[in-house]
Amino acid sequence: MTISRAFPVFAIAFAVIYIVEVYLTAFQINLALITYHPQVGRWAMLAEAPRQGQGPAMYWYGWLLTSALAAGAVAALSLMLPRRLDRVWSILVWVTPLVMGGFITYILRGYFLR
């Protein structure tokens, strides 16, 4: 078992988790682990709404951290899978960006069709 087997799984899991997380944040819940308030230079744990006079809150760093931790867990769990699935991951690494790009285009279709 080598750790290089987990890299393709990490890439796939990160892309899928990030897109799902951003989609859920836009419409339902915010899963960001940290929030940055750039106007006052303050970091906060979990998703924190902007306070009066502090400007907008940035959740992007929290989304990246959440996605990276979750994808790392998925990649670590993938090391327990049989070696014969390695070819599946190498194919999915190329298919995933195409599918995610299509999904992002679908989500943002309102901006393209104005």
Jmol script that loads the backbone (N, CA, C; Angstrom):
load data "model"
ATOM      1  N   MET A   1       0.825  -1.186   0.000  1.00  0.00           N
ATOM      2  CA  MET A   1       0.000   0.000   0.000  1.00  0.00           C
ATOM      3  C   MET A   1       0.872   1.253   0.000  1.00  0.00           C
ATOM      4  N   THR A   2       0.698   2.052  -1.017  1.00  0.00           N
ATOM      5  CA  THR A   2       1.439   3.306  -1.074  1.00  0.00           C
ATOM      6  C   THR A   2       0.463   4.471  -1.042  1.00  0.00           C
ATOM      7  N   ILE A   3       0.959   5.559  -0.539  1.00  0.00           N
ATOM      8  CA  ILE A   3       0.097   6.740  -0.412  1.00  0.00           C
ATOM      9  C   ILE A   3      -0.230   7.337  -1.774  1.00  0.00           C
ATOM     10  N   SER A   4       0.590   7.062  -2.778  1.00  0.00           N
ATOM     11  CA  SER A   4       0.310   7.611  -4.107  1.00  0.00           C
ATOM     12  C   SER A   4      -0.997   7.060  -4.680  1.00  0.00           C
ATOM     13  N   ARG A   5      -1.474   5.953  -4.170  1.00  0.00           N
ATOM     14  CA  ARG A   5      -2.772   5.416  -4.591  1.00  0.00           C
ATOM     15  C   ARG A   5      -3.913   6.318  -4.135  1.00  0.00           C
ATOM     16  N   ALA A   6      -3.698   7.066  -3.072  1.00  0.00           N
ATOM     17  CA  ALA A   6      -4.769   7.900  -2.512  1.00  0.00           C
ATOM     18  C   ALA A   6      -4.904   9.249  -3.218  1.00  0.00           C
ATOM     19  N   PHE A   7      -3.904   9.682  -3.962  1.00  0.00           N
ATOM     20  CA  PHE A   7      -3.963  10.997  -4.605  1.00  0.00           C
ATOM     21  C   PHE A   7      -5.105  11.140  -5.609  1.00  0.00           C
ATOM     22  N   PRO A   8      -5.314  10.162  -6.512  1.00  0.00           N
ATOM     23  CA  PRO A   8      -6.453  10.313  -7.429  1.00  0.00           C
ATOM     24  C   PRO A   8      -7.794  10.335  -6.692  1.00  0.00           C
ATOM     25  N   VAL A   9      -7.920   9.532  -5.652  1.00  0.00           N
ATOM     26  CA  VAL A   9      -9.160   9.503  -4.876  1.00  0.00           C
ATOM     27  C   VAL A   9      -9.363  10.848  -4.178  1.00  0.00           C
ATOM     28  N   PHE A  10      -8.288  11.422  -3.649  1.00  0.00           N
ATOM     29  CA  PHE A  10      -8.377  12.736  -3.016  1.00  0.00           C
ATOM     30  C   PHE A  10      -8.862  13.783  -4.016  1.00  0.00           C
ATOM     31  N   ALA A  11      -8.303  13.772  -5.223  1.00  0.00           N
ATOM     32  CA  ALA A  11      -8.684  14.751  -6.243  1.00  0.00           C
ATOM     33  C   ALA A  11     -10.154  14.625  -6.614  1.00  0.00           C
ATOM     34  N   ILE A  12     -10.618  13.404  -6.783  1.00  0.00           N
ATOM     35  CA  ILE A  12     -12.016  13.178  -7.129  1.00  0.00           C
ATOM     36  C   ILE A  12     -12.922  13.612  -5.983  1.00  0.00           C
ATOM     37  N   ALA A  13     -12.596  13.160  -4.776  1.00  0.00           N
ATOM     38  CA  ALA A  13     -13.429  13.470  -3.610  1.00  0.00           C
ATOM     39  C   ALA A  13     -13.450  14.974  -3.341  1.00  0.00           C
ATOM     40  N   PHE A  14     -12.304  15.648  -3.470  1.00  0.00           N
ATOM     41  CA  PHE A  14     -12.254  17.086  -3.225  1.00  0.00           C
ATOM     42  C   PHE A  14     -13.177  17.832  -4.179  1.00  0.00           C
ATOM     43  N   ALA A  15     -13.105  17.499  -5.463  1.00  0.00           N
ATOM     44  CA  ALA A  15     -13.940  18.190  -6.455  1.00  0.00           C
ATOM     45  C   ALA A  15     -15.421  17.978  -6.165  1.00  0.00           C
ATOM     46  N   VAL A  16     -15.792  16.755  -5.895  1.00  0.00           N
ATOM     47  CA  VAL A  16     -17.208  16.454  -5.665  1.00  0.00           C
ATOM     48  C   VAL A  16     -17.700  17.103  -4.371  1.00  0.00           C
ATOM     49  N   ILE A  17     -16.933  16.971  -3.306  1.00  0.00           N
ATOM     50  CA  ILE A  17     -17.336  17.535  -2.016  1.00  0.00           C
ATOM     51  C   ILE A  17     -17.403  19.057  -2.091  1.00  0.00           C
ATOM     52  N   TYR A  18     -16.446  19.691  -2.747  1.00  0.00           N
ATOM     53  CA  TYR A  18     -16.435  21.146  -2.848  1.00  0.00           C
ATOM     54  C   TYR A  18     -17.657  21.655  -3.609  1.00  0.00           C
ATOM     55  N   ILE A  19     -17.963  21.049  -4.732  1.00  0.00           N
ATOM     56  CA  ILE A  19     -19.098  21.498  -5.529  1.00  0.00           C
ATOM     57  C   ILE A  19     -20.406  21.287  -4.770  1.00  0.00           C
ATOM     58  N   VAL A  20     -20.554  20.138  -4.132  1.00  0.00           N
ATOM     59  CA  VAL A  20     -21.766  19.869  -3.359  1.00  0.00           C
ATOM     60  C   VAL A  20     -21.874  20.845  -2.195  1.00  0.00           C
ATOM     61  N   GLU A  21     -20.757  21.108  -1.540  1.00  0.00           N
ATOM     62  CA  GLU A  21     -20.751  22.024  -0.400  1.00  0.00           C
ATOM     63  C   GLU A  21     -21.130  23.446  -0.814  1.00  0.00           C
ATOM     64  N   VAL A  22     -20.569  23.924  -1.888  1.00  0.00           N
ATOM     65  CA  VAL A  22     -20.889  25.277  -2.359  1.00  0.00           C
ATOM     66  C   VAL A  22     -22.342  25.342  -2.813  1.00  0.00           C
ATOM     67  N   TYR A  23     -22.826  24.290  -3.466  1.00  0.00           N
ATOM     68  CA  TYR A  23     -24.217  24.254  -3.905  1.00  0.00           C
ATOM     69  C   TYR A  23     -25.158  24.270  -2.703  1.00  0.00           C
ATOM     70  N   LEU A  24     -24.853  23.484  -1.677  1.00  0.00           N
ATOM     71  CA  LEU A  24     -25.681  23.471  -0.474  1.00  0.00           C
ATOM     72  C   LEU A  24     -25.629  24.814   0.243  1.00  0.00           C
ATOM     73  N   THR A  25     -24.451  25.432   0.274  1.00  0.00           N
ATOM     74  CA  THR A  25     -24.299  26.728   0.932  1.00  0.00           C
ATOM     75  C   THR A  25     -25.141  27.783   0.239  1.00  0.00           C
ATOM     76  N   ALA A  26     -25.158  27.734  -1.071  1.00  0.00           N
ATOM     77  CA  ALA A  26     -25.902  28.743  -1.817  1.00  0.00           C
ATOM     78  C   ALA A  26     -27.405  28.626  -1.588  1.00  0.00           C
ATOM     79  N   PHE A  27     -27.892  27.430  -1.289  1.00  0.00           N
ATOM     80  CA  PHE A  27     -29.338  27.250  -1.222  1.00  0.00           C
ATOM     81  C   PHE A  27     -29.867  26.825   0.140  1.00  0.00           C
ATOM     82  N   GLN A  28     -29.026  26.260   1.026  1.00  0.00           N
ATOM     83  CA  GLN A  28     -29.579  25.743   2.273  1.00  0.00           C
ATOM     84  C   GLN A  28     -28.706  26.022   3.487  1.00  0.00           C
ATOM     85  N   ILE A  29     -27.621  25.296   3.615  1.00  0.00           N
ATOM     86  CA  ILE A  29     -26.802  25.366   4.828  1.00  0.00           C
ATOM     87  C   ILE A  29     -25.370  25.742   4.470  1.00  0.00           C
ATOM     88  N   ASN A  30     -24.650  26.291   5.423  1.00  0.00           N
ATOM     89  CA  ASN A  30     -23.257  26.667   5.212  1.00  0.00           C
ATOM     90  C   ASN A  30     -22.375  25.732   6.025  1.00  0.00           C
ATOM     91  N   LEU A  31     -21.528  24.975   5.359  1.00  0.00           N
ATOM     92  CA  LEU A  31     -20.684  23.985   6.019  1.00  0.00           C
ATOM     93  C   LEU A  31     -19.245  24.454   6.221  1.00  0.00           C
ATOM     94  N   ALA A  32     -19.002  25.737   6.116  1.00  0.00           N
ATOM     95  CA  ALA A  32     -17.646  26.254   6.266  1.00  0.00           C
ATOM     96  C   ALA A  32     -17.138  26.053   7.694  1.00  0.00           C
ATOM     97  N   LEU A  33     -15.899  25.570   7.820  1.00  0.00           N
ATOM     98  CA  LEU A  33     -15.312  25.364   9.145  1.00  0.00           C
ATOM     99  C   LEU A  33     -14.751  26.651   9.735  1.00  0.00           C
ATOM    100  N   ILE A  34     -14.367  27.588   8.869  1.00  0.00           N
ATOM    101  CA  ILE A  34     -13.847  28.876   9.342  1.00  0.00           C
ATOM    102  C   ILE A  34     -14.454  29.991   8.500  1.00  0.00           C
ATOM    103  N   THR A  35     -14.489  31.173   9.065  1.00  0.00           N
ATOM    104  CA  THR A  35     -14.976  32.372   8.381  1.00  0.00           C
ATOM    105  C   THR A  35     -13.939  33.466   8.563  1.00  0.00           C
ATOM    106  N   TYR A  36     -13.700  34.212   7.501  1.00  0.00           N
ATOM    107  CA  TYR A  36     -12.759  35.326   7.559  1.00  0.00           C
ATOM    108  C   TYR A  36     -13.529  36.619   7.323  1.00  0.00           C
ATOM    109  N   HIS A  37     -13.291  37.585   8.181  1.00  0.00           N
ATOM    110  CA  HIS A  37     -13.878  38.912   8.038  1.00  0.00           C
ATOM    111  C   HIS A  37     -12.756  39.854   7.594  1.00  0.00           C
ATOM    112  N   PRO A  38     -12.612  40.103   6.292  1.00  0.00           N
ATOM    113  CA  PRO A  38     -11.450  40.845   5.784  1.00  0.00           C
ATOM    114  C   PRO A  38     -11.390  42.305   6.219  1.00  0.00           C
ATOM    115  N   GLN A  39     -12.511  42.934   6.432  1.00  0.00           N
ATOM    116  CA  GLN A  39     -12.493  44.353   6.782  1.00  0.00           C
ATOM    117  C   GLN A  39     -11.860  44.579   8.158  1.00  0.00           C
ATOM    118  N   VAL A  40     -12.066  43.651   9.068  1.00  0.00           N
ATOM    119  CA  VAL A  40     -11.490  43.786  10.411  1.00  0.00           C
ATOM    120  C   VAL A  40     -10.342  42.803  10.639  1.00  0.00           C
ATOM    121  N   GLY A  41     -10.049  41.949   9.643  1.00  0.00           N
ATOM    122  CA  GLY A  41      -8.945  41.002   9.756  1.00  0.00           C
ATOM    123  C   GLY A  41      -9.152  39.952  10.835  1.00  0.00           C
ATOM    124  N   ARG A  42     -10.361  39.467  10.981  1.00  0.00           N
ATOM    125  CA  ARG A  42     -10.680  38.530  12.055  1.00  0.00           C
ATOM    126  C   ARG A  42     -11.127  37.190  11.477  1.00  0.00           C
ATOM    127  N   TRP A  43     -10.645  36.108  12.111  1.00  0.00           N
ATOM    128  CA  TRP A  43     -11.038  34.748  11.763  1.00  0.00           C
ATOM    129  C   TRP A  43     -12.020  34.244  12.811  1.00  0.00           C
ATOM    130  N   ALA A  44     -12.960  33.423  12.401  1.00  0.00           N
ATOM    131  CA  ALA A  44     -13.929  32.840  13.332  1.00  0.00           C
ATOM    132  C   ALA A  44     -14.129  31.369  12.984  1.00  0.00           C
ATOM    133  N   MET A  45     -14.446  30.584  13.986  1.00  0.00           N
ATOM    134  CA  MET A  45     -14.722  29.170  13.760  1.00  0.00           C
ATOM    135  C   MET A  45     -16.151  29.009  13.230  1.00  0.00           C
ATOM    136  N   LEU A  46     -16.325  28.056  12.358  1.00  0.00           N
ATOM    137  CA  LEU A  46     -17.604  27.733  11.714  1.00  0.00           C
ATOM    138  C   LEU A  46     -18.128  28.929  10.911  1.00  0.00           C
ATOM    139  N   ALA A  47     -19.293  28.760  10.359  1.00  0.00           N
ATOM    140  CA  ALA A  47     -19.883  29.813   9.536  1.00  0.00           C
ATOM    141  C   ALA A  47     -20.486  30.878  10.444  1.00  0.00           C
ATOM    142  N   GLU A  48     -19.990  32.077  10.304  1.00  0.00           N
ATOM    143  CA  GLU A  48     -20.444  33.185  11.132  1.00  0.00           C
ATOM    144  C   GLU A  48     -20.951  34.296  10.237  1.00  0.00           C
ATOM    145  N   ALA A  49     -22.149  34.751  10.499  1.00  0.00           N
ATOM    146  CA  ALA A  49     -22.727  35.829   9.696  1.00  0.00           C
ATOM    147  C   ALA A  49     -21.970  37.129   9.942  1.00  0.00           C
ATOM    148  N   PRO A  50     -21.906  37.994   8.942  1.00  0.00           N
ATOM    149  CA  PRO A  50     -21.234  39.275   9.146  1.00  0.00           C
ATOM    150  C   PRO A  50     -21.988  40.134  10.161  1.00  0.00           C
ATOM    151  N   ARG A  51     -21.238  40.811  10.986  1.00  0.00           N
ATOM    152  CA  ARG A  51     -21.841  41.702  11.981  1.00  0.00           C
ATOM    153  C   ARG A  51     -21.921  43.110  11.420  1.00  0.00           C
ATOM    154  N   GLN A  52     -22.722  43.907  12.066  1.00  0.00           N
ATOM    155  CA  GLN A  52     -22.906  45.294  11.640  1.00  0.00           C
ATOM    156  C   GLN A  52     -21.565  46.035  11.648  1.00  0.00           C
ATOM    157  N   GLY A  53     -21.217  46.646  10.540  1.00  0.00           N
ATOM    158  CA  GLY A  53     -20.007  47.447  10.446  1.00  0.00           C
ATOM    159  C   GLY A  53     -18.734  46.655  10.195  1.00  0.00           C
ATOM    160  N   GLN A  54     -18.829  45.353   9.989  1.00  0.00           N
ATOM    161  CA  GLN A  54     -17.636  44.536   9.751  1.00  0.00           C
ATOM    162  C   GLN A  54     -17.481  44.123   8.293  1.00  0.00           C
ATOM    163  N   GLY A  55     -18.367  44.557   7.460  1.00  0.00           N
ATOM    164  CA  GLY A  55     -18.273  44.196   6.051  1.00  0.00           C
ATOM    165  C   GLY A  55     -18.693  42.758   5.806  1.00  0.00           C
ATOM    166  N   PRO A  56     -18.478  42.277   4.593  1.00  0.00           N
ATOM    167  CA  PRO A  56     -18.901  40.924   4.255  1.00  0.00           C
ATOM    168  C   PRO A  56     -17.993  39.867   4.886  1.00  0.00           C
ATOM    169  N   ALA A  57     -18.551  38.696   5.071  1.00  0.00           N
ATOM    170  CA  ALA A  57     -17.779  37.568   5.580  1.00  0.00           C
ATOM    171  C   ALA A  57     -17.361  36.695   4.398  1.00  0.00           C
ATOM    172  N   MET A  58     -16.151  36.124   4.483  1.00  0.00           N
ATOM    173  CA  MET A  58     -15.645  35.236   3.432  1.00  0.00           C
ATOM    174  C   MET A  58     -15.673  33.804   3.942  1.00  0.00           C
ATOM    175  N   TYR A  59     -16.416  32.954   3.241  1.00  0.00           N
ATOM    176  CA  TYR A  59     -16.526  31.550   3.631  1.00  0.00           C
ATOM    177  C   TYR A  59     -15.644  30.642   2.790  1.00  0.00           C
ATOM    178  N   TRP A  60     -15.020  31.163   1.758  1.00  0.00           N
ATOM    179  CA  TRP A  60     -14.271  30.350   0.812  1.00  0.00           C
ATOM    180  C   TRP A  60     -13.161  29.549   1.492  1.00  0.00           C
ATOM    181  N   TYR A  61     -12.428  30.157   2.411  1.00  0.00           N
ATOM    182  CA  TYR A  61     -11.367  29.434   3.105  1.00  0.00           C
ATOM    183  C   TYR A  61     -11.947  28.265   3.897  1.00  0.00           C
ATOM    184  N   GLY A  62     -13.088  28.472   4.494  1.00  0.00           N
ATOM    185  CA  GLY A  62     -13.751  27.411   5.237  1.00  0.00           C
ATOM    186  C   GLY A  62     -14.220  26.287   4.337  1.00  0.00           C
ATOM    187  N   TRP A  63     -14.704  26.646   3.147  1.00  0.00           N
ATOM    188  CA  TRP A  63     -15.129  25.611   2.200  1.00  0.00           C
ATOM    189  C   TRP A  63     -13.933  24.775   1.765  1.00  0.00           C
ATOM    190  N   LEU A  64     -12.809  25.438   1.505  1.00  0.00           N
ATOM    191  CA  LEU A  64     -11.608  24.697   1.104  1.00  0.00           C
ATOM    192  C   LEU A  64     -11.134  23.762   2.212  1.00  0.00           C
ATOM    193  N   LEU A  65     -11.129  24.256   3.442  1.00  0.00           N
ATOM    194  CA  LEU A  65     -10.693  23.435   4.568  1.00  0.00           C
ATOM    195  C   LEU A  65     -11.633  22.254   4.787  1.00  0.00           C
ATOM    196  N   THR A  66     -12.913  22.494   4.743  1.00  0.00           N
ATOM    197  CA  THR A  66     -13.893  21.426   4.910  1.00  0.00           C
ATOM    198  C   THR A  66     -13.734  20.371   3.822  1.00  0.00           C
ATOM    199  N   SER A  67     -13.598  20.808   2.579  1.00  0.00           N
ATOM    200  CA  SER A  67     -13.458  19.881   1.460  1.00  0.00           C
ATOM    201  C   SER A  67     -12.156  19.093   1.553  1.00  0.00           C
ATOM    202  N   ALA A  68     -11.076  19.762   1.937  1.00  0.00           N
ATOM    203  CA  ALA A  68      -9.780  19.075   2.041  1.00  0.00           C
ATOM    204  C   ALA A  68      -9.790  18.026   3.142  1.00  0.00           C
ATOM    205  N   LEU A  69     -10.364  18.346   4.287  1.00  0.00           N
ATOM    206  CA  LEU A  69     -10.423  17.364   5.381  1.00  0.00           C
ATOM    207  C   LEU A  69     -11.298  16.170   5.016  1.00  0.00           C
ATOM    208  N   ALA A  70     -12.453  16.443   4.420  1.00  0.00           N
ATOM    209  CA  ALA A  70     -13.345  15.352   4.031  1.00  0.00           C
ATOM    210  C   ALA A  70     -12.718  14.494   2.930  1.00  0.00           C
ATOM    211  N   ALA A  71     -12.088  15.136   1.953  1.00  0.00           N
ATOM    212  CA  ALA A  71     -11.441  14.387   0.875  1.00  0.00           C
ATOM    213  C   ALA A  71     -10.255  13.591   1.409  1.00  0.00           C
ATOM    214  N   GLY A  72      -9.537  14.131   2.372  1.00  0.00           N
ATOM    215  CA  GLY A  72      -8.443  13.385   2.998  1.00  0.00           C
ATOM    216  C   GLY A  72      -8.939  12.134   3.705  1.00  0.00           C
ATOM    217  N   ALA A  73     -10.082  12.246   4.370  1.00  0.00           N
ATOM    218  CA  ALA A  73     -10.663  11.078   5.031  1.00  0.00           C
ATOM    219  C   ALA A  73     -11.089  10.027   4.012  1.00  0.00           C
ATOM    220  N   VAL A  74     -11.703  10.464   2.923  1.00  0.00           N
ATOM    221  CA  VAL A  74     -12.114   9.529   1.868  1.00  0.00           C
ATOM    222  C   VAL A  74     -10.885   8.863   1.244  1.00  0.00           C
ATOM    223  N   ALA A  75      -9.844   9.645   1.003  1.00  0.00           N
ATOM    224  CA  ALA A  75      -8.616   9.086   0.418  1.00  0.00           C
ATOM    225  C   ALA A  75      -7.964   8.083   1.363  1.00  0.00           C
ATOM    226  N   ALA A  76      -7.958   8.377   2.649  1.00  0.00           N
ATOM    227  CA  ALA A  76      -7.388   7.440   3.619  1.00  0.00           C
ATOM    228  C   ALA A  76      -8.191   6.139   3.652  1.00  0.00           C
ATOM    229  N   LEU A  77      -9.493   6.253   3.587  1.00  0.00           N
ATOM    230  CA  LEU A  77     -10.338   5.052   3.565  1.00  0.00           C
ATOM    231  C   LEU A  77     -10.149   4.252   2.282  1.00  0.00           C
ATOM    232  N   SER A  78      -9.816   4.934   1.189  1.00  0.00           N
ATOM    233  CA  SER A  78      -9.625   4.231  -0.082  1.00  0.00           C
ATOM    234  C   SER A  78      -8.395   3.327  -0.073  1.00  0.00           C
ATOM    235  N   LEU A  79      -7.464   3.581   0.832  1.00  0.00           N
ATOM    236  CA  LEU A  79      -6.283   2.728   0.912  1.00  0.00           C
ATOM    237  C   LEU A  79      -6.627   1.312   1.369  1.00  0.00           C
ATOM    238  N   MET A  80      -7.803   1.142   1.956  1.00  0.00           N
ATOM    239  CA  MET A  80      -8.229  -0.182   2.389  1.00  0.00           C
ATOM    240  C   MET A  80      -8.893  -0.973   1.264  1.00  0.00           C
ATOM    241  N   LEU A  81      -9.182  -0.320   0.142  1.00  0.00           N
ATOM    242  CA  LEU A  81      -9.823  -1.000  -0.977  1.00  0.00           C
ATOM    243  C   LEU A  81      -8.807  -1.846  -1.740  1.00  0.00           C
ATOM    244  N   PRO A  82      -9.278  -2.849  -2.472  1.00  0.00           N
ATOM    245  CA  PRO A  82      -8.359  -3.701  -3.238  1.00  0.00           C
ATOM    246  C   PRO A  82      -7.627  -2.922  -4.327  1.00  0.00           C
ATOM    247  N   ARG A  83      -6.452  -3.388  -4.645  1.00  0.00           N
ATOM    248  CA  ARG A  83      -5.589  -2.717  -5.626  1.00  0.00           C
ATOM    249  C   ARG A  83      -6.193  -2.723  -7.029  1.00  0.00           C
ATOM    250  N   ARG A  84      -7.061  -3.643  -7.338  1.00  0.00           N
ATOM    251  CA  ARG A  84      -7.614  -3.735  -8.694  1.00  0.00           C
ATOM    252  C   ARG A  84      -8.509  -2.544  -9.044  1.00  0.00           C
ATOM    253  N   LEU A  85      -8.905  -1.750  -8.062  1.00  0.00           N
ATOM    254  CA  LEU A  85      -9.722  -0.559  -8.325  1.00  0.00           C
ATOM    255  C   LEU A  85      -8.889   0.653  -8.729  1.00  0.00           C
ATOM    256  N   ASP A  86      -7.573   0.520  -8.752  1.00  0.00           N
ATOM    257  CA  ASP A  86      -6.714   1.659  -9.110  1.00  0.00           C
ATOM    258  C   ASP A  86      -7.025   2.198 -10.504  1.00  0.00           C
ATOM    259  N   ARG A  87      -7.349   1.325 -11.426  1.00  0.00           N
ATOM    260  CA  ARG A  87      -7.655   1.771 -12.786  1.00  0.00           C
ATOM    261  C   ARG A  87      -8.941   2.606 -12.804  1.00  0.00           C
ATOM    262  N   VAL A  88      -9.893   2.270 -11.967  1.00  0.00           N
ATOM    263  CA  VAL A  88     -11.143   3.040 -11.888  1.00  0.00           C
ATOM    264  C   VAL A  88     -10.841   4.467 -11.461  1.00  0.00           C
ATOM    265  N   TRP A  89      -9.981   4.635 -10.463  1.00  0.00           N
ATOM    266  CA  TRP A  89      -9.662   5.993  -9.985  1.00  0.00           C
ATOM    267  C   TRP A  89      -8.957   6.798 -11.057  1.00  0.00           C
ATOM    268  N   SER A  90      -8.059   6.161 -11.803  1.00  0.00           N
ATOM    269  CA  SER A  90      -7.333   6.902 -12.833  1.00  0.00           C
ATOM    270  C   SER A  90      -8.265   7.352 -13.965  1.00  0.00           C
ATOM    271  N   ILE A  91      -9.317   6.604 -14.228  1.00  0.00           N
ATOM    272  CA  ILE A  91     -10.296   7.026 -15.234  1.00  0.00           C
ATOM    273  C   ILE A  91     -11.176   8.146 -14.671  1.00  0.00           C
ATOM    274  N   LEU A  92     -11.611   7.994 -13.426  1.00  0.00           N
ATOM    275  CA  LEU A  92     -12.483   8.998 -12.810  1.00  0.00           C
ATOM    276  C   LEU A  92     -11.787  10.347 -12.629  1.00  0.00           C
ATOM    277  N   VAL A  93     -10.466  10.352 -12.498  1.00  0.00           N
ATOM    278  CA  VAL A  93      -9.731  11.616 -12.367  1.00  0.00           C
ATOM    279  C   VAL A  93      -9.918  12.462 -13.618  1.00  0.00           C
ATOM    280  N   TRP A  94     -10.080  11.841 -14.765  1.00  0.00           N
ATOM    281  CA  TRP A  94     -10.290  12.592 -16.002  1.00  0.00           C
ATOM    282  C   TRP A  94     -11.758  12.896 -16.247  1.00  0.00           C
ATOM    283  N   VAL A  95     -12.636  12.030 -15.799  1.00  0.00           N
ATOM    284  CA  VAL A  95     -14.064  12.225 -16.025  1.00  0.00           C
ATOM    285  C   VAL A  95     -14.650  13.257 -15.052  1.00  0.00           C
ATOM    286  N   THR A  96     -14.184  13.260 -13.810  1.00  0.00           N
ATOM    287  CA  THR A  96     -14.729  14.136 -12.774  1.00  0.00           C
ATOM    288  C   THR A  96     -14.685  15.616 -13.150  1.00  0.00           C
ATOM    289  N   PRO A  97     -13.570  16.161 -13.639  1.00  0.00           N
ATOM    290  CA  PRO A  97     -13.576  17.590 -14.002  1.00  0.00           C
ATOM    291  C   PRO A  97     -14.585  17.921 -15.101  1.00  0.00           C
ATOM    292  N   LEU A  98     -14.788  17.010 -16.030  1.00  0.00           N
ATOM    293  CA  LEU A  98     -15.770  17.251 -17.090  1.00  0.00           C
ATOM    294  C   LEU A  98     -17.183  17.287 -16.519  1.00  0.00           C
ATOM    295  N   VAL A  99     -17.493  16.335 -15.649  1.00  0.00           N
ATOM    296  CA  VAL A  99     -18.819  16.305 -15.033  1.00  0.00           C
ATOM    297  C   VAL A  99     -19.027  17.526 -14.137  1.00  0.00           C
ATOM    298  N   MET A 100     -18.024  17.872 -13.336  1.00  0.00           N
ATOM    299  CA  MET A 100     -18.141  19.027 -12.436  1.00  0.00           C
ATOM    300  C   MET A 100     -18.259  20.324 -13.234  1.00  0.00           C
ATOM    301  N   GLY A 101     -17.534  20.423 -14.333  1.00  0.00           N
ATOM    302  CA  GLY A 101     -17.658  21.608 -15.186  1.00  0.00           C
ATOM    303  C   GLY A 101     -19.061  21.741 -15.754  1.00  0.00           C
ATOM    304  N   GLY A 102     -19.632  20.622 -16.174  1.00  0.00           N
ATOM    305  CA  GLY A 102     -21.013  20.633 -16.649  1.00  0.00           C
ATOM    306  C   GLY A 102     -21.991  21.011 -15.555  1.00  0.00           C
ATOM    307  N   PHE A 103     -21.763  20.520 -14.345  1.00  0.00           N
ATOM    308  CA  PHE A 103     -22.629  20.833 -13.219  1.00  0.00           C
ATOM    309  C   PHE A 103     -22.553  22.317 -12.866  1.00  0.00           C
ATOM    310  N   ILE A 104     -21.346  22.864 -12.853  1.00  0.00           N
ATOM    311  CA  ILE A 104     -21.178  24.296 -12.570  1.00  0.00           C
ATOM    312  C   ILE A 104     -21.865  25.134 -13.643  1.00  0.00           C
ATOM    313  N   THR A 105     -21.721  24.723 -14.893  1.00  0.00           N
ATOM    314  CA  THR A 105     -22.387  25.440 -15.977  1.00  0.00           C
ATOM    315  C   THR A 105     -23.900  25.391 -15.812  1.00  0.00           C
ATOM    316  N   TYR A 106     -24.408  24.237 -15.387  1.00  0.00           N
ATOM    317  CA  TYR A 106     -25.848  24.101 -15.159  1.00  0.00           C
ATOM    318  C   TYR A 106     -26.309  25.015 -14.023  1.00  0.00           C
ATOM    319  N   ILE A 107     -25.553  25.048 -12.942  1.00  0.00           N
ATOM    320  CA  ILE A 107     -25.916  25.898 -11.805  1.00  0.00           C
ATOM    321  C   ILE A 107     -25.916  27.374 -12.207  1.00  0.00           C
ATOM    322  N   LEU A 108     -24.941  27.775 -12.998  1.00  0.00           N
ATOM    323  CA  LEU A 108     -24.798  29.179 -13.390  1.00  0.00           C
ATOM    324  C   LEU A 108     -25.486  29.522 -14.711  1.00  0.00           C
ATOM    325  N   ARG A 109     -26.357  28.648 -15.176  1.00  0.00           N
ATOM    326  CA  ARG A 109     -27.000  28.860 -16.460  1.00  0.00           C
ATOM    327  C   ARG A 109     -27.771  30.177 -16.540  1.00  0.00           C
ATOM    328  N   GLY A 110     -28.270  30.643 -15.409  1.00  0.00           N
ATOM    329  CA  GLY A 110     -28.997  31.910 -15.407  1.00  0.00           C
ATOM    330  C   GLY A 110     -28.126  33.078 -15.814  1.00  0.00           C
ATOM    331  N   TYR A 111     -26.841  33.023 -15.501  1.00  0.00           N
ATOM    332  CA  TYR A 111     -25.928  34.096 -15.884  1.00  0.00           C
ATOM    333  C   TYR A 111     -25.606  34.054 -17.364  1.00  0.00           C
ATOM    334  N   PHE A 112     -25.651  32.857 -17.951  1.00  0.00           N
ATOM    335  CA  PHE A 112     -25.321  32.718 -19.363  1.00  0.00           C
ATOM    336  C   PHE A 112     -26.520  32.985 -20.275  1.00  0.00           C
ATOM    337  N   LEU A 113     -27.726  32.825 -19.731  1.00  0.00           N
ATOM    338  CA  LEU A 113     -28.926  32.910 -20.554  1.00  0.00           C
ATOM    339  C   LEU A 113     -29.686  34.214 -20.395  1.00  0.00           C
ATOM    340  N   ARG A 114     -29.084  35.216 -19.844  1.00  0.00           N
ATOM    341  CA  ARG A 114     -29.760  36.515 -19.667  1.00  0.00           C
ATOM    342  C   ARG A 114     -29.883  37.247 -20.961  1.00  0.00           C
TER     343      ARG A 114
END
end "model"
wireframe off; spacefill off
backbone 0.3
color backbone group
